[in-house]
Amino acid sequence: MKHISPTAPIRAGRRAWLALALGACLAAGATAQETYPSHPIKMIAPIAPGGLTDTLARMLASGLSTRLGQQVIVDNRPGGGGVIGMTAAAKSPGDGYNLLMAYQGVASVNPVLYKELPYNTQRDFTPVGQVATFPVVLVASARLPVANLKEFLALARSKPGALSYASAGNATTSHLTMELFKRRADLRIVHIPYKGEAPALNDLIGGQVDVAFSTLASVLPHIQSGRLRVLGIASPKRSPLAPDLPTLSEAGVPGFSSVGWYAVLAPSGTPQAVVDRLNKELMAILAEPETRSRMAAQAIVPEGSSPEALRRWIAEDTERWRKVITEVGIKAD
């Protein structure tokens, strides 16, 4: 007769219990993925209510609420040049119920500009997808005696250091883009920083400064009225918002481009299945005619990407601005 160990039933019972427990865990995980989301989602916007970033965040949150069947709430966390909101998002649980509306300044410029930043974009966040870009254009005062980019380049090169450019402030997109442009075009132009885009444009219109990079939305009325003269768009290709406007690359500075962008991120550790679901829904929202029309009205271009493409883009964009900031010696105010 075969001998049976007195502990065999115990071991068999343990194996059966472990199998049941594992099966229950797998089933719970599958159910959780199938039912996501089961409660409202928060999207942090690291800016004050009312601006373009806030408008876009609310537009996407509304679309996600409809498609996910759960409310997506925009949580504005302004302050510190975006650092307060970014830090709050980085410290949020990576559970799929916390998202971030990010833009170039907070995602790829701040990590270079600030030495002791409490967040690291590439370490602390999981990319969900790029959602939009916004065109930046080079405009000149109508009082400057140039009709196009080639004439401006000739004038600036003939008088090194005599011309000036306005920016919305130190380390803003308008500042960094011009510094990059100066290096690509071999120009010497004096920087005049302002506290915001509006006062910079006012002095540009008045002729106190000569040129500036600015968003298309801000300068379009002044271009149409003749108070400003547009020299080119900084995008790598012509914008669907202004198809007749040549790029700076084709107008006289080959290879130059600078594009502002928006993206949705999630805290590090967010499950990949959740990231993929969110990306799928965001891309569907961007394809909707109503969304595209509303974005066009704000002079922004819907432009989506995969999570991995966004990961690569953030790394490339960070290094691009690291080089400019280091070479120029730009410091945070």
Backbone torsions as a table, in degrees:
resi	resn	phi	psi	omega
1	MET	NA	135.6	-176.4
2	LYS	-71.1	132.5	-179.0
3	HIS	-78.6	133.8	178.4
4	ILE	-114.3	123.9	179.9
5	SER	-65.6	138.5	179.1
6	PRO	-64.3	-18.5	179.6
7	THR	-91.9	-7.4	-176.7
8	ALA	-59.9	-45.6	178.7
9	PRO	-60.1	-33.6	-179.8
10	ILE	-67.4	-45.7	179.5
11	ARG	-62.5	-42.5	179.5
12	ALA	-62.4	-38.9	179.0
13	GLY	-65.2	-39.8	178.1
14	ARG	-63.6	-42.5	179.7
15	ARG	-62.4	-41.8	179.3
16	ALA	-64.5	-40.1	179.5
17	TRP	-64.8	-42.2	179.0
18	LEU	-63.5	-40.1	179.9
19	ALA	-64.0	-42.1	178.6
20	LEU	-65.4	-41.0	-179.7
21	ALA	-64.6	-42.9	179.3
22	LEU	-63.6	-42.6	178.9
23	GLY	-62.4	-38.9	179.1
24	ALA	-65.4	-40.7	179.3
25	CYS	-63.6	-45.3	179.8
26	LEU	-62.7	-41.3	179.7
27	ALA	-65.5	-39.9	178.8
28	ALA	-64.4	-41.0	179.2
29	GLY	-64.0	-43.2	179.6
30	ALA	-64.0	-41.2	179.8
31	THR	-64.8	-40.1	180.0
32	ALA	-61.8	-41.2	179.4
33	GLN	-67.7	-38.3	-178.5
34	GLU	-68.0	-32.6	-175.0
35	THR	-97.0	-0.9	179.7
36	TYR	-66.4	135.2	-5.3
37	PRO	-89.6	148.3	-179.0
38	SER	-103.7	-4.9	176.4
39	HIS	-155.8	170.1	-174.2
40	PRO	-56.1	152.6	-179.2
41	ILE	-112.3	143.1	178.3
42	LYS	-106.5	132.1	174.5
43	MET	-116.3	110.0	178.9
44	ILE	-77.7	132.5	173.5
45	ALA	-116.1	114.2	-173.3
46	PRO	-79.5	40.6	-179.0
47	ILE	-144.6	169.1	177.9
48	ALA	-76.0	156.4	177.0
49	PRO	-63.2	148.4	171.2
50	GLY	108.6	-23.0	-178.4
51	GLY	-85.3	-175.2	-177.4
52	LEU	-64.3	-41.6	179.7
53	THR	-62.4	-42.5	178.7
54	ASP	-64.5	-42.2	179.1
55	THR	-60.3	-44.7	-179.9
56	LEU	-66.5	-41.2	179.2
57	ALA	-59.4	-43.3	-178.9
58	ARG	-70.8	-32.9	176.6
59	MET	-63.1	-46.8	-179.1
60	LEU	-71.1	-38.5	179.4
61	ALA	-61.7	-40.1	178.2
62	SER	-63.5	-43.8	179.0
63	GLY	-64.2	-41.7	178.8
64	LEU	-65.9	-38.7	178.9
65	SER	-57.5	-43.1	-179.9
66	THR	-66.8	-45.2	-173.9
67	ARG	-77.6	-29.8	-178.2
68	LEU	-92.2	-17.4	-179.6
69	GLY	77.6	12.8	175.8
70	GLN	-137.1	147.5	-178.2
71	GLN	-68.6	134.1	172.9
72	VAL	-108.8	115.6	-172.3
73	ILE	-102.5	127.2	176.5
74	VAL	-82.1	125.9	-179.0
75	ASP	-114.2	100.9	-179.2
76	ASN	-74.6	125.7	177.6
77	ARG	-129.5	74.8	-178.0
78	PRO	-77.5	167.2	173.0
79	GLY	119.4	147.2	175.5
80	GLY	66.1	29.9	-179.4
81	GLY	64.9	29.4	-179.7
82	GLY	94.5	-8.7	-175.0
83	VAL	-66.5	-38.2	-178.3
84	ILE	-62.5	-48.4	-180.0
85	GLY	-67.2	-41.8	179.5
86	MET	-62.8	-41.8	-179.8
87	THR	-65.6	-42.1	177.9
88	ALA	-61.3	-41.7	179.7
89	ALA	-67.4	-40.6	-178.7
90	ALA	-63.3	-31.6	-177.8
91	LYS	-90.2	-1.1	179.2
92	SER	-76.5	154.1	178.2
93	PRO	-62.4	140.4	176.3
94	GLY	-87.0	64.6	-173.8
95	ASP	-112.6	5.3	-179.0
96	GLY	90.6	-6.4	-178.7
97	TYR	-108.4	12.6	177.1
98	ASN	-134.0	123.6	-179.5
99	LEU	-127.8	169.5	-180.0
100	LEU	-138.3	133.2	170.8
101	MET	-92.2	103.2	-174.6
102	ALA	-105.4	157.2	174.8
103	TYR	-141.3	170.9	-171.2
104	GLN	-51.0	-47.8	-175.0
105	GLY	-57.7	-46.6	-176.5
106	VAL	-81.2	-26.6	-174.1
107	ALA	-90.0	-39.5	-174.7
108	SER	-122.6	-12.3	178.0
109	VAL	-96.4	-49.4	-179.3
110	ASN	-54.4	-42.3	-179.7
111	PRO	-61.7	-19.9	176.9
112	VAL	-92.6	-37.2	-172.8
113	LEU	-73.5	-37.5	-176.6
114	TYR	-104.5	125.6	-176.5
115	LYS	-73.3	-35.3	-177.4
116	GLU	-117.7	59.4	-179.6
117	LEU	-77.6	135.3	-178.6
118	PRO	-76.6	5.4	175.3
119	TYR	-141.7	157.2	175.3
120	ASN	-129.3	115.0	-173.2
121	THR	-56.2	-46.8	-174.8
122	GLN	-74.0	-23.1	180.0
123	ARG	-92.8	-39.5	-168.7
124	ASP	-95.5	-3.6	-177.6
125	PHE	-131.2	150.8	173.8
126	THR	-105.3	121.1	179.4
127	PRO	-65.0	135.6	174.6
128	VAL	-103.5	-47.0	176.6
129	GLY	168.9	144.9	170.8
130	GLN	-70.7	148.1	-177.1
131	VAL	-125.5	-22.9	-177.0
132	ALA	-164.2	160.5	169.8
133	THR	-128.6	158.0	175.2
134	PHE	-130.3	129.4	-176.1
135	PRO	-68.0	141.6	173.7
136	VAL	-116.4	131.8	-176.7
137	VAL	-121.2	151.6	175.0
138	LEU	-95.0	121.0	-179.3
139	VAL	-123.2	150.7	179.9
140	ALA	-122.4	152.2	173.5
141	SER	-61.0	140.6	178.1
142	ALA	-63.0	-17.5	179.7
143	ARG	-81.7	-13.4	178.6
144	LEU	-77.7	130.3	-173.9
145	PRO	-79.3	60.8	176.3
146	VAL	-136.2	146.5	-179.2
147	ALA	-108.7	-16.7	-177.5
148	ASN	-156.4	-179.1	-175.6
149	LEU	-65.2	-41.5	-178.1
150	LYS	-62.1	-39.4	177.9
151	GLU	-67.6	-37.0	177.7
152	PHE	-66.0	-44.3	179.2
153	LEU	-60.5	-41.8	179.6
154	ALA	-63.7	-42.7	-179.8
155	LEU	-66.0	-46.2	-178.3
156	ALA	-64.1	-38.6	-179.4
157	ARG	-73.4	-25.1	179.4
158	SER	-80.3	-17.6	-179.6
159	LYS	-133.1	70.2	-177.9
160	PRO	-57.1	127.5	177.5
161	GLY	80.9	-1.5	-177.1
162	ALA	-86.7	-29.3	-179.1
163	LEU	-91.7	160.7	-178.9
164	SER	-130.5	157.9	174.8
165	TYR	-132.0	145.6	179.0
166	ALA	-96.9	150.2	172.4
167	SER	-136.3	163.6	178.6
168	ALA	-77.3	0.0	179.0
169	GLY	143.2	166.7	-179.3
170	ASN	-59.9	130.5	176.3
171	ALA	68.6	13.6	174.5
172	THR	-79.2	170.7	179.5
173	THR	-57.7	-41.0	-178.8
174	SER	-64.6	-35.9	178.4
175	HIS	-70.3	-52.9	-176.5
176	LEU	-64.1	-39.5	-179.9
177	THR	-63.1	-42.5	179.1
178	MET	-66.3	-38.3	178.5
179	GLU	-64.9	-38.1	175.0
180	LEU	-65.6	-42.6	179.9
181	PHE	-62.6	-44.1	-179.9
182	LYS	-57.4	-39.3	-179.4
183	ARG	-72.5	-39.2	179.4
184	ARG	-70.6	-32.8	-175.7
185	ALA	-98.5	-2.9	-179.7
186	ASP	58.9	60.2	-177.8
187	LEU	-121.7	154.3	170.9
188	ARG	-121.0	105.8	-179.0
189	ILE	-132.7	138.0	-175.3
190	VAL	-81.2	134.2	-179.9
191	HIS	-85.9	128.6	174.1
192	ILE	-120.6	99.2	-178.5
193	PRO	-79.6	143.8	176.5
194	TYR	-122.2	170.3	177.2
195	LYS	-97.6	71.1	179.3
196	GLY	118.7	162.4	-176.9
197	GLU	-73.0	-37.3	-176.5
198	ALA	-60.9	-51.7	178.9
199	PRO	-65.2	-30.7	177.2
200	ALA	-64.4	-44.2	179.5
201	LEU	-68.3	-34.4	178.4
202	ASN	-60.5	-44.7	179.8
203	ASP	-73.2	-30.0	176.0
204	LEU	-66.0	-44.2	177.7
205	ILE	-62.6	-38.4	-179.5
206	GLY	-76.7	-9.3	177.9
207	GLY	87.8	6.4	177.9
208	GLN	-70.3	-26.5	173.0
209	VAL	-127.9	164.1	-169.8
210	ASP	-97.2	-43.5	-176.0
211	VAL	-143.1	169.4	175.8
212	ALA	-167.1	152.4	166.8
213	PHE	-94.1	134.6	-179.5
214	SER	-149.9	164.7	177.8
215	THR	-70.8	146.9	-179.2
216	LEU	-59.3	-38.8	-178.5
217	ALA	-60.1	-37.2	-176.2
218	SER	-75.4	-34.3	-172.4
219	VAL	-100.0	-13.7	-175.4
220	LEU	-55.0	-45.6	178.8
221	PRO	-61.9	-34.9	-179.1
222	HIS	-74.6	-30.1	175.1
223	ILE	-68.6	-44.2	-178.6
224	GLN	-65.8	-31.1	-179.8
225	SER	-84.1	-11.0	-180.0
226	GLY	87.5	4.2	179.9
227	ARG	-78.4	-19.7	174.8
228	LEU	-131.5	152.2	178.9
229	ARG	-115.0	124.7	-178.5
230	VAL	-86.7	135.0	-178.2
231	LEU	-105.6	-17.2	179.0
232	GLY	159.1	164.4	179.2
233	ILE	-106.2	143.1	-173.2
234	ALA	-85.3	-2.3	-180.0
235	SER	-66.4	154.5	178.0
236	PRO	-67.1	-21.1	175.7
237	LYS	-140.6	163.9	-178.1
238	ARG	-60.3	143.7	-177.1
239	SER	-84.3	138.7	175.2
240	PRO	-64.3	-16.8	178.2
241	LEU	-78.5	-22.8	179.3
242	ALA	-149.2	70.2	-172.8
243	PRO	-64.0	-20.7	179.9
244	ASP	-84.4	-8.4	-177.2
245	LEU	-86.3	118.7	-178.2
246	PRO	-70.5	151.3	173.9
247	THR	-75.2	156.9	177.3
248	LEU	-65.6	-29.0	178.1
249	SER	-64.3	-46.0	-179.2
250	GLU	-79.6	-18.6	-177.1
251	ALA	-87.7	-12.4	179.0
252	GLY	158.5	-9.4	178.2
253	VAL	-127.0	81.2	-174.5
254	PRO	-55.4	134.6	175.6
255	GLY	86.2	-7.5	-178.1
256	PHE	-79.7	136.4	172.0
257	SER	-158.7	150.4	176.1
258	SER	-155.1	121.5	-174.6
259	VAL	-128.5	130.5	171.8
260	GLY	-80.1	148.5	-175.0
261	TRP	-146.2	159.5	175.8
262	TYR	-126.5	148.4	179.5
263	ALA	-152.9	157.6	174.2
264	VAL	-103.4	128.6	177.5
265	LEU	-120.7	164.6	174.6
266	ALA	-133.3	155.8	177.7
267	PRO	-58.6	148.4	178.5
268	SER	-55.9	140.5	-179.6
269	GLY	97.8	-6.2	177.0
270	THR	-61.8	129.3	-176.8
271	PRO	-54.7	139.8	-177.5
272	GLN	-61.8	-34.8	179.3
273	ALA	-63.0	-36.6	178.4
274	VAL	-70.6	-42.8	177.8
275	VAL	-58.6	-45.2	-179.5
276	ASP	-64.1	-39.1	178.5
277	ARG	-64.4	-46.0	-179.6
278	LEU	-63.4	-41.1	178.5
279	ASN	-61.7	-44.3	179.8
280	LYS	-58.5	-44.8	-178.4
281	GLU	-70.1	-38.9	178.3
282	LEU	-63.2	-43.0	179.7
283	MET	-64.3	-34.9	177.4
284	ALA	-67.6	-38.8	178.2
285	ILE	-64.2	-42.0	-179.5
286	LEU	-65.4	-24.7	-179.4
287	ALA	-83.1	-11.8	-177.9
288	GLU	-71.4	132.5	-179.8
289	PRO	-55.1	-38.3	-179.6
290	GLU	-64.3	-41.8	178.8
291	THR	-63.2	-45.7	-178.7
292	ARG	-63.2	-37.7	178.6
293	SER	-67.6	-42.7	-179.6
294	ARG	-66.6	-37.3	177.8
295	MET	-68.4	-41.3	179.4
296	ALA	-61.0	-35.1	178.6
297	ALA	-65.4	-23.4	177.6
298	GLN	-97.3	5.8	-178.4
299	ALA	60.0	38.4	171.3
300	ILE	-122.3	152.0	-173.8
301	VAL	-109.2	122.9	176.0
302	PRO	-65.3	124.5	-178.4
303	GLU	-150.0	104.6	-177.0
304	GLY	-93.9	171.6	177.0
305	SER	-157.7	166.6	172.9
306	SER	-77.6	161.5	176.3
307	PRO	-56.7	-41.3	-177.4
308	GLU	-69.2	-38.7	177.5
309	ALA	-63.5	-38.5	177.7
310	LEU	-66.3	-38.7	178.0
311	ARG	-59.0	-45.3	179.1
312	ARG	-65.5	-40.8	-177.3
313	TRP	-64.1	-43.4	179.8
314	ILE	-61.6	-41.3	178.8
315	ALA	-63.7	-44.2	179.9
316	GLU	-66.4	-43.3	-177.9
317	ASP	-65.7	-38.8	178.1
318	THR	-61.4	-44.1	-179.9
319	GLU	-68.5	-34.5	178.1
320	ARG	-59.9	-48.1	-177.9
321	TRP	-77.8	-25.7	174.9
322	ARG	-60.6	-41.8	-179.4
323	LYS	-65.0	-45.4	-179.7
324	VAL	-64.1	-48.7	-177.4
325	ILE	-62.2	-39.1	-179.8
326	THR	-70.2	-45.0	-177.3
327	GLU	-66.7	-39.7	-177.7
328	VAL	-81.0	-25.2	-176.5
329	GLY	79.9	33.3	-178.3
330	ILE	-71.3	132.9	178.8
331	LYS	-118.7	153.4	176.3
332	ALA	-69.8	142.0	177.9
333	ASP	-66.9	NA	NA
